[in-house]
């Protein structure tokens, strides 16, 4: 985890959402699907579909806020293509979020069958941070493969990301 913290020292994690959700996020922070239900908050434009929410619930991922390392994510693209969200907004999340107890790491989309969910302390073993944070030759097919995999990484924060750890969106 120390290696990850070093890489993120002057960088961000991200969470994508529809701009229609920003007022609620500014008031409550980022809430897991479980917390949204407990607090009877219905987002105007949820990013996940029913299948995704059901898959998350089956394996306990509905209790986490899902963050990514890049301001691009395959699930954001799919949510826009399916019409669940409009123009995506990527909220910037301070790396201090990693200090919240119980943060986990997934080396692919977390609710995908066979994906290993591990404590953040074990993430250094599998993280390919160089392809995300350093200059690499993105024209190289091997580097492209590594980058596509790394863009699916997820940081999983239990229950809630406080407003104090959020910054203005990168676009949207």
C-alpha positions in Angstrom: 0.0 0.0 0.0 2.9 2.3 0.6 3.9 2.1 -3.1 0.3 3.0 -4.1 0.3 6.0 -1.7 3.6 7.2 -3.2 2.2 7.1 -6.7 -1.0 8.9 -5.6 0.8 11.5 -3.5 0.0 14.3 -6.0 -2.7 12.6 -8.0 -6.4 11.6 -7.6 -8.7 8.6 -7.6 -12.0 9.1 -9.5 -15.7 8.3 -9.4 -17.9 8.8 -12.4 -21.5 10.0 -12.2 -24.1 11.8 -14.1 -24.1 15.6 -13.4 -27.7 15.3 -12.2 -26.4 13.5 -9.1 -24.0 16.2 -8.1 -26.4 18.1 -5.7 -27.0 15.0 -3.7 -23.3 14.1 -3.7 -22.4 17.6 -2.5 -24.8 17.1 0.4 -24.1 13.5 1.4 -20.8 12.5 -0.2 -20.5 9.3 -2.2 -22.7 6.6 -0.8 -22.7 2.9 -1.5 -25.9 1.4 -2.9 -26.6 0.0 0.6 -26.3 3.4 2.2 -28.5 5.0 -0.5 -31.2 2.5 0.4 -30.8 2.9 4.1 -31.1 6.7 3.8 -33.9 6.4 1.3 -31.9 8.4 -1.3 -32.8 7.8 -4.9 -30.2 9.2 -7.3 -31.7 11.0 -10.3 -29.4 9.0 -12.7 -27.9 5.9 -11.1 -24.9 4.6 -13.0 -25.6 1.0 -12.5 -28.4 -1.1 -14.0 -30.5 -3.7 -12.1 -28.2 -6.5 -13.2 -25.1 -4.6 -11.8 -26.9 -3.8 -8.5 -28.0 -7.5 -8.2 -24.5 -8.7 -9.0 -23.0 -6.3 -6.4 -25.5 -7.4 -3.8 -24.8 -11.2 -4.4 -21.1 -10.7 -3.5 -21.4 -7.8 -1.0 -20.0 -5.1 -3.3 -23.2 -3.0 -2.8 -21.7 -2.0 0.5 -18.8 -0.2 -1.2 -18.3 3.0 -3.2 -16.4 2.1 -6.3 -13.5 4.4 -7.3 -11.1 4.1 -10.3 -7.6 5.3 -11.1 -8.3 7.1 -14.4 -10.9 9.6 -15.6 -12.0 6.9 -18.1 -13.6 3.6 -17.1 -15.3 0.9 -19.2 -18.3 0.9 -17.0 -18.8 4.7 -17.5 -18.8 4.1 -21.3 -21.4 1.3 -20.9 -23.6 3.5 -18.6 -23.5 6.3 -21.2 -24.2 3.9 -24.1 -27.1 2.3 -22.2 -28.5 5.8 -21.5 -28.4 5.4 -17.7 -26.2 8.5 -17.5 -25.7 11.5 -19.8 -22.4 13.2 -20.1 -20.2 11.7 -17.4 -18.6 13.7 -14.7 -15.5 12.3 -13.0 -15.3 13.5 -9.4 -11.8 13.7 -8.1 -11.2 11.9 -4.8 -8.3 12.7 -2.5 -5.9 9.8 -1.9 -6.6 10.2 1.8 -9.6 7.9 1.1 -7.1 5.0 1.2 -6.8 5.6 5.0 -10.5 4.7 5.6 -10.6 1.4 7.4 -11.8 -1.5 5.3 -10.8 -0.2 1.9 -10.4 -3.0 -0.6 -9.0 -3.5 -4.1 -10.3 -5.3 -7.2 -8.0 -5.9 -10.1 -10.9 -5.8 -12.5 -14.6 -4.7 -12.4 -15.5 -5.8 -8.9 -18.7 -7.6 -9.6 -17.3 -9.7 -12.5 -17.1 -13.4 -11.8 -13.7 -14.6 -10.6 -12.3 -11.2 -9.8 -10.1 -11.2 -6.6 -11.2 -8.7 -4.0 -8.4 -8.2 -1.6 -7.4 -5.9 1.3 -5.7 -2.8 0.0 -2.6 -3.8 1.9 -2.3 -6.7 -0.6 -2.8 -4.6 -3.7 0.8 -3.8 -4.3 1.4 -7.4 -5.4 -0.8 -6.9 -8.5 -1.0 -3.2 -9.2 0.6 -2.1 -12.5 1.0 1.5 -11.5 3.6 2.3 -14.0 1.3 2.0 -16.9 -1.2 4.4 -15.2 1.1 7.0 -13.8 4.3 7.0 -15.8 5.0 7.8 -19.4 4.7 4.6 -21.4 4.5 3.9 -25.1 0.7 3.6 -25.5 1.2 2.6 -29.2 2.9 -0.6 -28.1 0.2 -3.4 -28.1 1.6 -4.9 -24.9 1.4 -1.6 -23.1 -2.2 -1.1 -24.5 -3.2 -4.5 -23.0 -1.7 -3.5 -19.6 -3.5 -0.1 -19.7 -6.9 -1.6 -20.6 -6.5 -4.0 -17.7 -5.4 -1.2 -15.3 -8.3 1.0 -16.3 -10.6 -1.6 -14.8 -9.0 -1.5 -11.4 -11.3 -0.5 -8.6 -10.7 0.9 -5.1 -13.6 -0.1 -2.9 -14.5 2.2 0.0 -16.9 0.8 2.6 -20.2 2.7 2.9 -19.3 6.3 2.2 -16.7 8.7 0.9 -17.1 12.0 2.8 -17.6 15.3 1.0 -14.4 16.5 2.5 -12.4 14.1 0.3 -14.1 15.1 -3.0 -13.0 17.8 -5.4 -14.5 19.4 -8.4 -15.1 17.2 -11.4 -12.6 16.9 -14.2 -15.2 17.2 -16.9 -19.0 17.0 -17.4 
